């Protein structure tokens, strides 16, 4: 059996109707897993699940919409997954939000609270919900999608970066707490990836040129670049990896402003 084989594994991927989340869901299915597609909009979830099933066969993906800001909806997501698939082996906490751009001095309490609730607290809730079943089986993989922003300061996305740094510590702490039960908890920390979330950074040719020049690999990341690492962390190949934040940024964080 390949160390990357995910046959018979069940995964929940939040924010999986587009971008990194969708690419991760597709990669997990390509390696044998069954996947729950989840985001706020039911129609979008159903469309992505249908597309995956059309490619990989019926029953490989199901749609269970949920708003990550609601503990009740996340509970329903876990319950429905367990009802339909019988178990949860892999959790990918990908959904996040960033409602504010600007210095920390200007952020409203409501905006800051939304960032912390959606980017940290929702991950904590979901992990609390899935960990007991994983512990009972003595095996599980939890992957939190953080960001290189969690390793850097910023004058415009400070609250987002704070939340992503907290996600890295959440993974480290839970890796310690859950490791004895056979559960691994890790983060991936993407750099600039061509998604709707990063389109402000790639809004015109000059902005994209700046990003490319700051990256040793001289290109913008693609969702598939992150999906491969997520599949690795979900698979037996990473069975001795836990509490880590794997940076996937084309070298941006090691090169300075102009590689």
N, C-alpha and C positions, 0 to 999 in steps of 0.2 A: 504494500500500500504506500502511495506517495505521502510524504510528510505534509503535503499541501492539500490532501484529500479532505473535503468537508462533507462527504456523503453522510446522510442521516442527521446532520446538524441543522438546528433551527436558529435563525437569526432575526432579531428586530433591528431595523435601521431607521432612526428618526431623521426627519428632513430628507427623505429619500426619493422625492419626486423630481429632483434636478441636481446638477452640480456634483459635488463630491459624494453626497449621500446616494444618489442614483448610481453613480459609477461603482461605489462600494457594493451596493446591493447586486448589481449585475455581475461583479467579479466574484462575489460569494456564491451566487447561483452557478456561475461557470465552473466553480470548483466543487460543486455537488450539493451545496446547502439549499434548504428551503428558506424563503425570506419573507418577512412581513414589511410591506411598504407603508410608511406612515408619515403624514404631514397634516397640516390643518385642513386642507381641501380634499374632500372625499373624491371628487371627480378626477382630480390629478392623480391621486393614489390608485384609483381603479385603472386609469389609462396606462400607468407605468407597470402595474402588475400584469395587465393584459399583454403588454408588449413583451415582457419577460417570458410569460407563458407561451406566447406565440413562437418565441425563439427556442426555448428550452423544454417545452412540453407542459401540459396542464398540471396545475397544482404546485408548481415550483414557487409561486409567489401569490400572496394574498394582500388585499388592501384593508388596513385598519386605521382610519384617520384619527388623529389625536392632536390636541393643542398642548404643547409642552408646558405652558404656563398653568395648566390645570392638573392638580394631583389626581382628581377624580377621573379625568380622561386618560391619564397615563395608567391608572389602575385598570381601567376598562381595556386599554391596549394590551396589557400583560394578561388579563383574564381571557380575552378573546383569543390571543395567540395560544395560550395554554389549552383552551377548549378545542381549537382547530387543529393544532399541531402536536399537542400533548406535552410539550416541554419547551424550554428556551435555553439554548447552549451558548449563544453569542449575542451580545448586546453592543450595538454601535451607537453611541450618543453623539450624533452629528448636528442636529438642529441647534441653531443659535440665533441671536439677534443683536443688532447694533443700531439703536434708534437715534444716536446723537453723534455728531462730528463737531469737534471743537475742544477748547481747553477745559480741564476739570472744573475750573472756576465758574463755568457757565452751565454745567449740567443740572437739570432739575432733579429733585429727589425721585420723582416718579420715573424719570428716564433711567437713573442709576439703579433703582430698585428693579426695573424691568430687565436690565442687563444681568443683574445678579440672579434674579429668579429664573430667567430662561437659560442662562449659560452655565450656572453652577447648581442651583437648588434643584432644578428639574433633573439633572444628571444624578444627583444624590437620591432623589425620590425613586427614579427608575432602577438604580442599582440596588436600593433597599428592597424593591419589589421582586427583582429577579434572583438575587443572591441566595435566598433560602433554597430554592429549587436546585440551583447549581451545586450548592453545598451538600444537599442530600445525595446527589449523584457523584460528588467528589470531583467535579470538573466543570469549568466554565471559562469563557474569555470575554472580557469587557474592554472595549476600546472607546476612549473619549477623543473626539476631534478637537484639539486645542488649536494653537497657532504660534508662529514665531513671534507674534505680538506679545505672547506671554514671557518672552525673553528680552524684550526691548521696551524702552519708554517711547511715548508718542505725544505730540502736542495736539493731536486731533482725535485719536481713538483710545484715549487713556482708560476709560471705563471698560471698554471691550478688552484691552490688553490685561487689565487687572483681573477680569473674569477668566481669561485664558491662562494666566499664571496660576490662579486658584484651581483650575481644572487639573493642572499638572500636579499640584500638591494633593488634590483629591485622589488622583490615581496612586500616588506614592503611599498615602495614608491607608487607603483601602487595600492596596497590595499587601501591606503588613497585616491588616486585620483579617483578610480573607484568604491569604496564601495557604494557611493550614488546612483549609477546606478544598484545596485544589483549584481555586479560582485565581486567574491572572487578570490584573488590571493595568492597562497601559494607555498612553496617549500617542497620537500622531500630531505633529506640529507643522502644518503646511506653511509654505511661503506664499508668494503671490501666484494664485491659480486662476485660470480663465473661467470664472463663474460669475453669475449675477451679483454675488456678494462683493466681488472685487472689481466690478466694472468701472467704478469711479477712478481706480488706479490705472486703468487701461482705456480711458475715455477717448484718447486721440493718439495719433502716431508718436508724438513727442513724449507723452507720458509712458507709452509702452516702450519706447527706446530707452528711457531712463531706467525702467525696470530691467530690461534686457542687459544693459550695461552694468548694472549692479549685481548681476548674477553670473557666476563663473561659467555656467553651462550656456549662457547667452540665449536663453529662451524663457518664455512664460510657462509656468506649470500647467498641466492639464489634469482634470479630475481623475483620469486613469492612473496618473503618477501616484496619487495618494491611495487609490483603491487597492493597488498591489500591496502596499504596506499594511493596510487594514486586513486584507486577506491573510497575509503572513501572520499577523498577530492573533488572528482567529484560529489558525491552523495548528496542528501538532508540531510543526516546524519551530514554533516559538515557545515550546513547552517549558523552557527554562528562562523565559523573559518575563519580568513583571516589575511594575513600578517605574517604568521608563517613559520618557518623552522622546520619540524618534522624530528628529527634524528632517523634513522633506522639502527643501527650498532651493534646490539647484546650486547650493553653496552660498546663498545671499548672506547669511549671518556670519560667515567666516571671512568675507572678502572686503568689508568696508564699503564706502559709498560708490567706488568705481573699480570694479574688478579688472 
